[in-house]
Amino acid sequence: MTIKIADLDKNIKAKIIADREKDYGDYQHNFIMLAEMFTLVLANNLKKRIKPHQVGHIMMALKLYRSTRGYKADNYHDMGIYNNMAFELHKKEVAKKDK
């Protein structure tokens, strides 16, 4: 049986997400809560509330910055995972608006 690289990558990311959810809970709920917290912390600097998918953007920025400080594979894996999470949350938000 041959495993495609894309399938392997998808399986690895799914495993990482499942492991992290055991420790930290559902990422969608966490991103909603973090969006509220970031909005509170940045309230004086914002014109609008931070949306859950933007939390993914912030987390990717953090991981991207960390990757410039030295190589750590985890930063690159996490960046890809946060990208997928932000994509799903943003897609869900757009679909809700289209109804």
C-alpha angles and dihedrals in degrees: 000000000000119000117208117230091236090054091047091050091048091050092049092050091047090051092049091049091048091049093048092047089056089057102034108018132238112348093215091058091043092051090051090051093044090049088057092047094047089048090053094047092047097035095121091051100045134081093191139025119271112250123223094249089054088061085064089052091052092048091049089051090052092050092045090052091048090051089058089057094060141314119293116153091212091067092057094044092048092048090057092046093049088049090055092046093049090047093053094045093046092047089051091050093050092047090052091053092048092059 
